[in-house]
């Protein structure tokens, strides 16, 4: 995967450039992965490494270690940061955002900081539960357009990618009026809720039946919910 890089420029300051590779990674615990932090500029950079949990699951204190937490990189220098997940996590996916912050060490210059985020997904061993609930559907009007807002919740322990798997079919008198599919990248972390917006550009007005379907696995039947909507 390509690295994620940021560039900051301030008046009278040479460019501060920081890159981290890979930009995203997934692995199973217990195991470790490495991140390469590169100073693409010519000035010395002080780097701090921290992390925060994504979603509503308990923060991975104790079983997740990221080291070193502080780096000093010379111009064009690079270093390795190790992310290690030990035993002790609850089964399923744990999503973490590793934050790499760089700042110039030259105190005589204007203070500039960069922050790069790297997403890491750690899957802990145990029973995997895939369960997404559809909690409601409503219409939102904006200007001359409309969108169908689907409320969903992840009640399992696996992060679910909803892109291409969430559809809404509009029917009237058993005739299909339109089929909408969530195309944008949208992930639902375990224990979280979200509202997915599906733009509707059709001309239909009045009462329709909306069939919401979520297909998490090709081998399982999709979750289906029906609603009556006033377009």
C-alpha positions in Angstrom: 0.0 0.0 0.0 1.2 3.5 -0.8 2.5 5.6 2.1 0.5 8.5 3.5 2.5 11.8 3.4 1.9 15.4 4.4 3.7 18.6 3.5 3.5 21.8 5.5 5.0 25.2 4.4 5.0 28.4 6.4 6.4 31.8 5.5 10.2 31.7 6.0 10.2 28.0 6.8 11.6 25.2 4.7 9.0 22.5 3.8 8.3 20.0 6.6 7.6 16.7 4.9 6.6 13.5 6.7 5.5 10.1 5.3 4.3 6.9 6.9 4.1 3.5 5.2 1.9 1.6 4.9 -1.1 3.9 5.2 -3.3 1.1 6.4 -2.7 -2.5 7.6 -4.6 -5.5 9.0 -3.3 -8.4 10.9 -4.3 -11.2 13.4 -3.2 -11.2 17.0 -0.9 -12.2 18.5 1.5 -10.7 16.0 3.3 -7.5 15.1 3.6 -5.1 12.1 6.1 -2.3 11.3 5.5 1.2 10.1 8.2 3.1 8.3 8.3 6.8 9.2 10.3 8.9 6.8 11.5 12.5 7.0 11.3 13.7 3.3 12.6 17.1 4.1 16.1 18.4 4.8 15.6 19.6 8.4 15.7 17.6 11.6 12.2 16.5 12.8 11.0 15.4 16.2 8.3 12.7 15.9 5.8 11.6 18.4 3.8 8.4 18.1 0.4 7.8 19.8 -2.8 5.9 19.2 -6.5 6.0 19.8 -9.2 3.4 19.5 -11.8 3.7 16.8 -15.4 2.7 17.5 -17.0 1.9 20.9 -15.0 -1.1 21.9 -12.8 -0.9 25.0 -9.4 0.7 24.4 -6.7 -1.9 23.9 -4.7 -1.1 27.0 -2.3 -3.9 28.1 -2.3 -6.0 25.0 -1.4 -3.4 22.4 2.1 -1.9 22.3 3.6 0.7 19.9 7.3 1.5 20.2 9.2 3.7 20.1 6.9 6.6 21.1 9.4 9.3 20.2 11.8 9.6 17.3 14.4 12.2 16.1 14.8 12.0 12.4 17.6 13.8 10.5 16.9 15.2 7.1 16.0 12.4 4.6 16.1 10.0 7.6 13.8 7.2 8.3 12.9 4.9 11.2 10.8 1.9 12.1 7.9 1.9 14.5 6.6 -1.5 15.7 3.0 -2.2 16.5 2.5 -5.4 18.5 -0.7 -7.0 19.6 -0.5 -9.7 22.3 -3.1 -12.1 23.7 -5.8 -10.7 25.9 -8.1 -8.9 23.5 -11.8 -9.8 23.2 -12.6 -11.7 20.0 -13.2 -9.8 16.8 -11.9 -6.7 15.2 -10.2 -3.8 17.0 -9.6 -0.7 14.9 -6.9 1.7 16.0 -5.7 5.0 14.6 -2.0 5.5 15.0 -1.1 9.2 15.0 2.4 10.2 13.9 3.1 13.9 14.7 6.2 15.7 13.4 7.6 19.1 14.3 10.8 20.9 13.4 13.5 21.0 16.1 14.8 24.4 15.1 13.2 26.7 17.7 14.3 29.8 15.7 11.8 29.0 13.0 8.0 29.4 12.9 6.4 26.5 14.7 4.9 24.0 12.3 3.4 20.6 13.1 2.2 17.7 10.9 0.0 14.8 11.9 -0.4 11.7 9.9 -3.0 9.0 10.7 -2.5 5.3 10.0 -5.5 2.9 10.4 -4.7 -0.5 11.8 -7.2 -3.3 12.2 -6.3 -6.1 14.6 -8.4 -9.3 14.6 -8.3 -11.2 17.9 -8.9 -14.9 17.9 -12.3 -16.3 19.1 -15.9 -16.5 17.9 -16.7 -13.9 15.2 -20.2 -12.4 15.2 -21.5 -10.6 12.2 -24.8 -8.9 13.0 -26.0 -5.6 11.5 -29.4 -4.1 12.4 -31.4 -1.7 10.3 -33.1 0.7 12.8 -35.1 3.0 10.4 -35.4 4.8 7.1 -36.5 8.4 6.4 -36.4 10.9 3.5 -34.4 14.0 3.6 -35.0 16.9 1.2 -32.3 19.3 0.3 -32.8 21.9 -2.4 -34.3 20.1 -5.4 -32.9 16.8 -4.4 -33.7 14.0 -1.9 -31.8 11.3 -0.1 -32.9 8.2 1.7 -31.3 8.0 5.2 -30.8 4.4 6.5 -30.0 4.0 10.2 -27.8 1.0 10.9 -26.1 -0.5 13.9 -23.3 -3.0 14.2 -24.2 -5.4 17.0 -21.5 -7.9 16.2 -17.7 -7.9 16.8 -16.5 -7.6 13.2 -16.0 -4.3 11.3 -18.4 -4.3 8.4 -17.9 -2.6 5.0 -21.3 -1.4 3.9 -20.2 -0.1 0.4 -22.0 -2.1 -2.2 -23.8 -4.3 0.4 -26.5 -1.9 1.4 -29.4 -1.4 -1.1 -32.8 0.2 -1.1 -35.4 -0.9 -3.6 -38.4 1.4 -4.1 -41.6 -0.2 -5.3 -45.2 0.8 -5.9 -48.0 -1.7 -6.6 -45.3 -4.5 -6.9 -43.5 -2.5 -9.6 -39.9 -1.6 -9.1 -39.4 2.2 -9.4 -35.7 2.5 -8.5 -32.8 0.6 -6.9 -30.3 2.5 -4.9 -26.9 1.1 -3.7 -24.5 2.6 -1.2 -21.4 3.3 -3.2 -19.2 5.4 -1.0 -16.7 3.7 1.3 -18.3 3.3 4.7 -17.2 1.1 7.5 -19.2 0.3 10.6 -17.1 -0.5 13.7 -18.4 -3.1 16.3 -20.8 -1.5 18.7 -21.4 1.7 16.6 -24.3 3.3 14.8 -24.4 5.3 11.6 -26.7 6.8 9.1 -26.0 5.9 5.4 -27.3 8.5 2.9 -28.4 7.2 -0.6 -29.2 10.1 -3.0 -32.4 9.7 -5.0 -32.7 11.5 -8.3 -35.9 9.9 -9.5 -39.2 11.7 -10.2 -41.5 9.5 -8.2 -43.8 11.2 -5.7 -46.2 10.0 -3.1 -46.4 6.8 -1.1 -43.9 4.0 -1.9 -42.6 0.8 -0.3 -38.9 0.8 0.4 -37.1 -2.5 0.8 -33.8 -2.2 2.6 -31.4 -5.1 2.2 -27.9 -5.6 3.8 -25.9 -8.5 2.3 -22.9 -9.2 4.6 -22.0 -12.6 3.3 -22.6 -14.1 -0.1 -23.4 -17.4 1.6 -26.0 -16.0 3.9 -29.4 -14.5 3.2 -29.5 -10.7 3.3 -31.1 -8.8 6.1 -34.3 -7.3 4.7 -36.6 -4.6 6.2 -39.6 -3.0 4.6 -40.9 0.6 5.1 -43.6 2.8 3.8 -42.3 6.2 2.7 -43.8 9.4 1.4 -41.5 10.8 -1.3 
